[in-house]
């Protein structure tokens, strides 16, 4: 009999990746389907659910047919962006476009709650900050602004759980999406009925799915989905995790010995621990690893996607990713250059900017400044995450995401933090994390810790250059000064505009 494989589905902001992974973490085959995401001028960010599922189903079928893999799939793991929401009826048909995690349409409601003091009280219960893109706030905003649609919805599902519903016909979520979306009373580990009542959405408790452990079987492929995808009916689907948590275990981390930096669209910085001050919670505090741990994270949309923007818009496509890396590698860390604030994707009122440029600055210098600006912002968020968890800098940083594919960028991360940086041998750590959950659900490994140990490996290591410690300490301090100064100017502008 052929060796078993795990199907991992990773739904991101622009694409869906489907991978077949063996129990040792090796990728047997993979494919990617592009998914259109609509960015509206007023800040709404949405996705057509039917097109999303159709692209995913087609990608799965193409992957399975490529090598006749369907009979070898032992289990399925799904991951996807957290803090988005898909409203569907009892049959899984969408009642409105899905909302993607960078949509902040609920920010006015958050501002109201901040003004009346309710935001702080709710945050103590949910264990995380109240913010505009949070699932909890999106649900409250939809109930307020689209009451008829809200009443029609039978289920409110996260990104990965929408895919699970299409695969199985079952409404189930996991603890990372439930708690990371601000939907739970974090200490009790159950949905936050008190929070829903305070927001006037007590009925949300009936629209939210059952919460499963990450590695348990949480649904099986239906006959309908089998026809659409080529999967075997009855194939088990793991509870799985939201992408942040899946990337952590996919990077090989199951304790607090490493801080995980995920450098993609968002700058995500995670460490296992428990928040030391409930009155000042982080942006994410998730029930993690089959309820064995808590995962604390701080971040903002300020990471490697800045490079994609600059290569396309600033350099007009004349410099490739590989060329940009070669230019940065050849540039000197000690040469004079300006600074870059990595906020082209927000969060508002922050905006991206090159500052303190001079006639010495060329493309290479500006690219190095951009690489450093992203690393500086990661360091700021990491310091906040460690403060929330009451921890010192750990022995190493495990770097994932787009920046991890760049050797000079990984070295800059190490030099800025003055901590060794390790990069997983896997290209897609989120998908690998989903496969790890599926491997345990299929009985191929006994638990998440052992599965992670067996299926992950460090591919590259970068030691910090101690001779750059003082230089980067000065540049980091100046970055902070410029960030706070520009933010003060933008805050004043927004205040004058009444926005």
C-alpha positions in Angstrom: 0.0 0.0 0.0 1.3 3.5 -0.8 2.5 5.7 2.0 -0.1 8.1 3.5 -0.2 11.8 2.7 -1.8 14.8 4.4 -3.6 17.5 2.4 -2.8 20.9 3.7 -4.9 23.9 2.5 -3.6 27.4 3.3 -5.9 30.3 2.3 -4.1 33.6 2.3 -5.1 37.1 1.4 -4.4 36.6 -2.4 -4.1 32.9 -3.0 -4.9 29.4 -1.8 -2.1 26.9 -1.6 -2.8 23.2 -1.6 0.0 20.8 -0.6 0.4 17.1 -0.1 2.8 16.4 2.8 4.1 13.1 4.1 4.4 12.2 7.8 8.0 13.4 7.8 7.1 16.9 6.6 8.3 16.5 3.0 6.1 18.0 0.3 5.1 15.5 -2.4 3.2 18.0 -4.6 1.7 21.4 -4.3 -0.3 23.9 -6.3 -1.6 27.5 -5.9 -4.9 29.0 -7.0 -5.2 32.8 -7.2 -8.3 34.3 -5.5 -9.6 37.7 -6.2 -9.8 40.0 -3.2 -11.6 43.3 -3.6 -10.1 46.4 -2.0 -12.8 49.0 -2.1 -12.0 52.8 -1.9 -13.8 53.1 1.5 -11.5 50.6 3.1 -13.7 47.5 2.8 -11.8 44.3 1.8 -14.0 41.5 0.6 -13.9 38.1 -1.2 -16.6 36.3 -3.2 -17.2 33.1 -1.2 -18.4 31.0 -4.1 -15.4 32.0 -6.3 -13.1 31.3 -3.3 -14.5 27.8 -2.8 -14.6 27.1 -6.6 -10.9 28.0 -6.9 -10.0 25.9 -3.9 -11.9 22.9 -5.1 -10.3 23.1 -8.5 -6.9 23.4 -7.0 -7.5 20.3 -4.9 -8.7 18.3 -7.9 -5.8 19.3 -10.1 -3.3 18.4 -7.3 -4.9 15.0 -6.7 -5.2 14.1 -10.4 -1.6 15.1 -11.1 -0.3 12.0 -9.3 -3.3 9.9 -8.6 -3.0 10.9 -4.9 -6.7 10.7 -3.7 -6.4 7.3 -2.2 -3.3 8.2 -0.2 -4.9 11.3 1.6 -5.2 10.2 5.2 -6.5 13.5 6.6 -6.9 17.2 5.7 -5.7 20.3 7.6 -7.0 23.7 6.7 -5.5 27.1 7.7 -6.3 30.6 6.7 -6.3 34.2 7.7 -7.8 34.9 11.1 -10.2 37.7 12.0 -12.1 37.5 8.8 -15.7 36.4 8.6 -18.0 34.5 6.2 -21.7 34.6 6.8 -23.6 31.6 5.3 -27.0 30.0 5.6 -27.7 26.5 6.8 -26.7 25.0 3.5 -23.4 26.9 3.4 -24.5 29.4 0.8 -23.1 32.9 1.4 -25.5 35.7 2.4 -22.9 38.4 1.6 -19.3 38.7 0.5 -16.7 37.4 2.9 -14.8 39.9 4.9 -11.0 39.7 4.8 -8.8 40.3 7.9 -7.4 43.7 6.8 -10.9 45.1 6.5 -11.4 47.7 9.3 -14.9 48.8 8.6 -15.8 48.2 12.3 -13.3 50.8 13.5 -16.0 53.5 14.2 -17.7 51.0 16.6 -14.3 50.4 18.3 -13.8 54.2 18.6 -17.2 54.4 20.3 -16.3 51.7 22.8 -13.0 53.3 23.5 -14.7 56.7 24.3 -17.2 55.2 26.7 -14.7 52.9 28.4 -16.4 49.7 27.3 -13.5 48.6 25.1 -11.2 48.1 28.1 -13.8 46.1 30.0 -14.4 43.8 27.1 -10.7 43.4 26.4 -10.2 42.0 29.9 -12.7 39.3 29.2 -11.5 38.4 25.7 -7.9 38.7 26.6 -7.0 40.9 23.6 -7.2 44.4 22.4 -10.5 45.5 20.8 -9.6 46.6 17.2 -11.4 47.3 13.9 -10.5 44.1 12.0 -11.3 41.7 14.8 -14.0 39.1 14.2 -15.9 40.2 17.3 -16.1 43.8 16.1 -16.9 42.7 12.5 -19.9 40.7 13.8 -21.2 43.6 15.9 -20.7 46.0 13.0 -22.6 43.7 10.6 -25.5 43.3 13.1 -25.7 47.1 13.4 -25.2 48.1 9.7 -26.7 45.1 7.9 -29.4 43.8 10.2 -31.3 41.9 7.5 -28.2 40.1 6.3 -27.3 39.3 9.9 -30.7 37.8 10.6 -30.4 35.6 7.4 -27.0 34.2 8.5 -27.1 30.8 10.2 -23.3 30.5 10.7 -20.5 33.0 11.1 -17.3 31.3 10.0 -13.7 32.1 9.8 -11.8 31.7 6.6 -10.6 28.1 7.1 -13.9 27.1 8.7 -15.8 28.3 5.6 -13.6 25.9 3.6 -14.3 23.1 6.2 -18.1 23.7 5.8 -17.8 23.4 2.0 -15.8 20.2 2.4 -17.9 18.6 5.1 -21.2 20.4 5.5 -20.3 20.9 9.2 -19.9 24.1 11.1 -16.9 23.7 13.3 -14.0 26.0 14.4 -11.0 25.6 16.6 -9.7 27.4 19.7 -7.2 29.6 17.9 -9.8 31.2 15.6 -12.4 31.4 18.3 -10.1 33.0 20.9 -7.9 34.9 18.4 -11.1 36.5 17.0 -12.0 37.9 20.4 -15.0 35.6 20.6 -14.2 33.8 23.9 -14.0 34.4 27.6 -10.3 33.6 27.5 -10.0 32.4 31.1 -13.1 30.1 30.8 -12.2 28.9 27.3 -15.8 29.2 26.1 -17.7 31.7 23.9 -18.0 35.1 25.6 -21.8 35.4 26.1 -21.2 38.4 28.4 -19.3 40.2 25.7 -21.9 39.4 23.0 -24.7 40.8 25.3 -22.7 44.0 26.0 -22.4 44.5 22.2 -26.1 43.8 21.6 -25.5 40.6 19.7 -26.5 38.0 22.2 -27.7 35.9 19.3 -24.1 35.5 18.0 -23.7 32.6 20.4 -26.2 30.6 18.2 -24.4 31.6 15.0 -21.0 30.5 16.0 -19.8 26.9 15.4 -18.7 24.2 17.9 -15.1 24.6 19.0 -12.8 21.6 18.4 -9.2 20.9 19.4 -6.6 21.5 16.7 -5.7 17.8 16.2 -9.1 16.1 16.6 -11.2 15.0 13.7 -13.6 17.9 13.1 -15.7 16.8 10.1 -15.3 14.5 7.1 -15.5 15.1 3.4 -19.0 14.9 2.2 -20.2 13.1 -1.0 -20.9 16.4 -2.6 -17.4 17.8 -1.9 -15.9 14.5 -3.0 -17.4 15.0 -6.4 -16.1 18.6 -6.6 -12.6 17.9 -5.4 -11.7 14.3 -6.2 -11.2 13.5 -2.5 -12.5 10.3 -1.0 -15.8 10.8 0.8 -15.3 10.3 4.5 -11.7 11.6 4.6 -11.2 13.2 8.0 -10.6 16.9 8.5 -8.6 18.1 11.5 -9.7 21.0 13.7 -6.5 22.8 12.5 -5.5 26.4 13.3 -5.6 30.0 12.1 -2.6 30.9 10.0 -0.6 32.6 12.8 -0.7 29.6 15.1 -0.2 27.1 12.2 2.9 29.0 11.1 4.3 28.8 14.6 4.2 25.0 14.8 5.1 24.8 11.1 8.2 26.8 12.0 9.0 24.0 14.5 8.2 25.9 17.8 6.2 24.3 20.6 7.6 26.1 23.6 8.9 29.5 24.7 12.5 28.9 23.7 12.1 30.8 20.4 10.2 33.9 19.4 8.5 33.4 16.0 8.5 36.4 13.6 6.1 35.9 10.6 7.1 38.5 8.0 4.4 38.6 5.4 1.7 41.3 4.8 1.5 41.5 8.6 4.4 41.8 11.0 3.4 39.0 13.5 5.6 38.3 16.5 4.6 35.4 18.7 5.7 33.7 21.9 4.1 31.1 24.1 3.2 32.4 27.5 0.4 34.0 29.5 -0.3 37.7 29.6 0.8 39.2 32.8 -1.5 42.3 32.8 -5.1 41.5 31.9 -5.9 45.2 31.9 -3.3 45.8 29.0 -3.8 42.9 26.7 -2.0 42.2 23.4 -3.6 42.2 19.9 -3.7 38.3 20.0 -3.8 35.9 23.0 -4.9 32.6 21.7 -5.7 29.2 23.2 -3.1 27.1 21.4 -1.8 23.6 20.7 -4.9 21.6 21.8 -5.3 23.9 24.8 -1.8 23.0 26.1 -0.5 26.6 25.8 -1.4 30.2 25.1 0.2 32.1 22.2 0.7 35.8 22.6 1.2 38.0 19.5 1.7 41.6 18.6 1.7 43.0 15.1 0.4 45.2 12.4 0.3 45.2 8.5 3.8 46.5 8.3 6.1 43.7 7.0 7.4 42.1 3.8 4.5 43.3 1.6 6.2 46.7 1.7 8.9 45.3 -0.5 6.3 44.0 -3.0 4.8 47.5 -3.1 8.2 49.2 -3.6 9.4 46.9 -6.3 6.1 47.3 -8.2 5.2 50.9 -7.6 8.4 52.6 -6.6 10.8 50.9 -8.9 8.3 50.2 -11.7 9.0 46.5 -11.9 12.6 47.0 -13.2 14.1 45.3 -10.1 13.2 41.7 -9.3 13.1 40.2 -5.8 16.4 38.3 -6.5 18.0 41.5 -7.7 16.8 43.5 -4.7 18.4 40.9 -2.4 21.6 41.0 -4.3 21.7 44.8 -4.1 21.1 44.8 -0.3 23.7 42.1 0.2 26.2 44.2 -1.7 25.4 47.4 0.2 27.3 48.3 3.4 25.4 48.4 6.7 27.8 51.2 7.8 27.2 53.5 4.7 25.0 56.6 5.3 21.4 56.2 4.3 17.9 57.3 5.2 15.1 55.5 7.0 11.9 53.8 5.9 8.6 53.7 7.9 6.9 50.4 6.7 3.3 51.5 6.9 2.0 51.6 3.2 -0.7 49.2 4.4 -1.4 51.0 7.6 -2.6 50.9 10.3 -4.1 54.3 9.9 -3.2 57.0 10.7 0.3 55.7 10.1 1.5 55.9 6.5 4.7 54.7 4.7 7.5 57.1 4.2 11.2 57.4 3.3 12.8 60.0 5.6 16.2 61.7 6.0 17.2 60.8 2.4 20.3 62.5 1.0 22.1 62.7 -2.3 24.0 59.5 -1.2 20.9 57.4 -1.3 20.5 55.2 -4.4 18.2 52.2 -5.1 20.4 49.9 -3.0 20.5 52.3 0.0 16.7 52.7 -0.1 16.1 49.0 -0.3 18.4 48.4 2.7 16.5 51.1 4.5 13.2 49.3 3.7 14.6 46.0 4.8 15.7 47.6 8.1 12.4 49.5 8.6 10.5 46.2 8.5 13.0 44.6 10.9 12.8 47.6 13.2 9.0 47.4 13.3 9.2 43.6 14.0 11.5 44.4 16.9 9.1 46.9 18.3 6.2 44.5 18.2 8.4 41.7 19.6 9.3 43.9 22.6 5.6 44.5 23.2 4.8 40.7 22.9 7.6 39.8 25.3 6.4 42.6 27.7 2.9 41.2 27.6 4.2 37.7 28.4 6.6 38.9 31.1 9.5 37.3 29.2 13.0 38.3 28.2 14.4 37.8 24.7 14.6 34.1 24.0 17.6 32.2 22.7 16.6 32.5 19.1 14.2 33.9 16.6 12.4 31.6 14.2 11.7 33.7 11.0 8.9 32.8 8.6 7.1 34.5 5.7 8.4 36.4 2.7 11.4 37.9 4.5 12.6 34.5 5.5 13.3 33.7 1.8 15.9 36.5 1.7 19.3 35.7 3.2 20.3 39.4 3.5 17.0 40.2 5.1 17.3 37.4 7.6 20.8 38.6 8.5 19.4 42.1 9.0 16.8 40.7 11.4 19.6 39.0 13.4 21.7 42.1 13.4 18.9 44.4 14.5 17.7 42.1 17.3 21.2 40.8 18.1 19.7 37.4 18.5 20.4 34.3 16.2 17.8 33.9 13.5 16.7 30.4 12.3 14.7 29.8 9.1 12.7 26.6 8.5 13.6 24.4 5.6 9.9 24.5 4.6 8.8 27.2 2.2 5.2 27.3 3.4 5.2 26.9 7.2 1.5 27.7 7.5 0.6 24.8 5.3 3.0 22.6 7.2 1.3 23.6 10.4 -2.0 22.5 9.0 -0.4 19.2 7.8 0.9 18.6 11.4 -2.6 19.0 12.8 -3.9 16.5 10.1 -1.1 14.0 10.9 -2.2 13.8 14.5 -5.9 13.6 13.5 -5.0 10.7 11.2 -3.1 8.9 14.0 0.2 9.2 12.2 1.8 11.0 15.2 0.6 10.8 18.8 0.4 14.6 19.6 1.2 18.0 18.2 4.6 18.2 20.0 5.9 15.0 18.6 4.4 15.6 15.1 6.1 19.1 15.0 9.5 17.5 16.0 9.2 14.9 13.3 7.9 17.1 10.5 10.0 20.3 10.9 13.6 21.2 10.4 15.8 24.3 10.5 17.2 25.0 7.1 19.4 28.1 7.7 20.9 30.0 10.6 22.1 33.5 10.8 24.3 34.7 13.7 24.2 38.4 14.6 27.2 40.5 13.9 28.2 42.0 17.3 30.2 44.8 15.6 26.9 46.1 14.3 25.1 46.2 17.6 25.9 49.8 18.5 25.1 51.0 15.0 21.7 49.2 14.9 20.9 50.4 18.4 21.3 54.0 17.2 19.3 53.4 14.0 16.6 51.7 15.9 16.3 54.5 18.3 16.1 57.0 15.5 13.5 54.9 13.7 11.4 55.1 16.9 11.8 58.9 17.1 10.8 59.3 13.4 7.8 57.0 13.8 6.5 58.8 16.8 7.1 62.2 15.3 5.4 61.4 12.0 2.5 59.7 13.9 2.0 62.9 15.9 1.8 65.0 12.7 -0.7 62.5 11.2 -2.8 62.4 14.3 -3.1 66.2 14.2 -4.0 66.1 10.6 -6.7 63.5 11.2 -8.0 65.4 14.2 -8.3 68.6 12.1 -10.2 66.7 9.4 -12.5 65.1 12.0 -11.6 61.6 10.9 
